[in-house]
């Protein structure tokens, strides 16, 4: 009997006590339940949280046991139905959110474009990395594009090996470390920052300026 109780508890991944399963001694003392009583029974999951635990009873015949099996099947069908309903409603909500996101992105991009055109017509504050124009509801910002190095592993590895920088190859160039040794520009020329050597296998791509607003 103990093994049976433990198996039932494990099957639904709940402690035996939470399933309303008692010890063998308590089961022997509990009154046998009739089919009529079962049909009038409010199961623990349907009771309010503050309600007392239902009276102990035991299933003592095939009719009561079969009722319990039918009830389990009904509960599982109901859960499956609600899960399908929930999935359908989630899909509807997600589509509405996606539509709202597209609307926001399209309208925002359109208005930012118009503000960018206006930005070009007014005097604005300039720093080394950006230009800005303040308004009451936010700030128009033009961030200057930075140079970005794009590398060819094969050519760069050959150059590093031939020029005494073999420690930066394992087996491909250690780009994260090599990048810190480089001087980008002007133009498309890439050199070693300390020695001025022109590096093969690395080219400079000038990233475009980006315009945005801060609100």
N, C-alpha and C positions, 0 to 999 in steps of 0.2 A: 504493500500500500504506500509506503514512504516513497518508493521509486516512482510509482504512478503519479503521486502528487508532485514530485520534483519535475517529472517529464511534462506534466501539464503546465507548470509554471514556466519552464524553459520554452515551451512551444509558443507562448505569447510574449516572452521576454519580460515577464513581470514576476515579482516576488510572490510566493504562494499566499502570503497573508493578504496581499492586495487583491487576489483573485477570489477571496471569500472561501479559500480552502483551509480547512482546519486540520489539526492533528488526527491520527486514527482514533484516539480516545474520544475526542470531541465529536467526531463523525458518528461514532457508535451511539453517543448519547443524544445526538440531534434527532428531532422528529422527522419521519419520512414525509416527503411532500407529495401531494396528490396532483394529478394533471390539472384539475380545476384550480387548485391553489397556484400552480405555476402560471396558468393563463391570466391570473389576476395579479401576478407578482410585478412589482416595479424593480427593475434591475439596478444595481449600484450605479451604473453609468448614467442613468436617467434621474437620479436623485440629486437635489441641490447639494452643494459642497458641505453646507453646515448640517445637513440631515444626519441623524444617527444611522449607524450601520444596520442593514436589514437583519431580521432574526435568522439565526442559524437553522439550516435544514439539510436534509440529504436526499439525493435521488435514489430511489429504492426499487424502481421497476422499469421495464423497457419503454413503457409509454412516456414516462417522465424523461427518460434519457433521450428518446427520439425527439421529444419536444425541444429539449436543450439543443440538439443538433440542428433542428430546423431553425431555431432562433439564431444560432451562430451563423448559419448560411444567410439568413435574412439580414443580420447586422453587416456581414461582409458585402453583400450585394448593395446595401444602402451606402456603405462607405465608398465602394467602387463608383456608384452613381454620382455621389457628391464630389469625388475626385475628378471625374470626367467633367462635371459641371464647372468645378473650380478651374480646371485647365482651360476650358473654353472661355470662361470669363477673364482669366489671366491673359489669354491670347488677345481678347478684345481690348483690354486695358493697355497691353503692350503696344498694340497697333495705334491706339489713340495717343499714347506717349510718343511713339515714333513720328506720328503725324505732327504733333505739337513741336517736337524737336526739329523736324524739317522746316516747319513754318518759322520757328525762331531763327534757325540758321540762315534761311533764305532772306528773311526780312532784315536780319542783322547785317548780313553781308551787303545787301543792297544799300542800307543806310550808311554803313561804314565807307562804302565806295563814294557816296555823295559827300560825306564828311572829308574824305581824302582829297576830293576835288576842291572843296572849300578851303582846306588846310593850305593848299598851294597858293591861295590868293591873299593870305594874311601874314603879317609879321609874327614870327614865333621864336620862342627861346631855343637856343642851340647849345648843346654840349658836345663833348667828344664822341659820344656814342649814340645820341638821339636828339631829336627836335620835338618840342612840345608846345601846345597852345591850350591854356586853361580857360574853361568856361564854368558857369555856375553849377551845372549838372555833371561835370566830368572834365576829362582832359583828352585832347587829341595828341597822339604820340606817333612819331615816325622813328623807328629804330633802324639805324644804319646796318646794312648787311656786312657780315664779317667774312674774311677769306676762309675757305675750308679746303683742307688738303685731301685729295683722293689719290690712292696709291695702288701700284701694280706690284703685288707681292714678289713675283718672279724677278722683275727688273730691280726692285729695291733690294732684294736679297743679294743679287749679284753685285750691286754697287756697294752695299755694306761690307760684303766679304772682301771685295777688292780694295777697299779703302780703310781697312783696319777697324771696322766696327762689327766684327763677327760675333761679339758677345750679345748683339741684339737680334740674333737669328736662332730660333729654337722651335721647330725647324723653319717655320715661316718668320718673317720679320716681327719683332715684338712691337707692333705698331703703337701701342699705348705708351711705351717708353721712347721710341724713336720720335714720335710726334713732338714730344717736349724738347727735343734737340734742334728742331727745325725753325728756320725763319721763313715766313711766307711772304713773298713779294719783295719789291713791287712787281706788277705784272704776273706772269706765270712762272717765274723762276723761283725755285725752292733751294735754299742753301742751309748748311749746318750753321747754327747761330754762332758758335764759338770760332770756327775756322773759316767760314765763308765759302766752303766747298759747295759746288753745285751738285745737288742730289739727283740721281737718275731714278726713274720709277715713281716719282711723286709729281703731281700737277696741282695747280691752284684753281679752284672754282670759286668765283665770287658770288656769295649768296645775295639774293636781292634784298633791298630794304623792305621792311614790313610796317604797314600802317595799322594801328589799332586804336581803340578808345578805352578809357578807364572811367567807369561810372560807379 
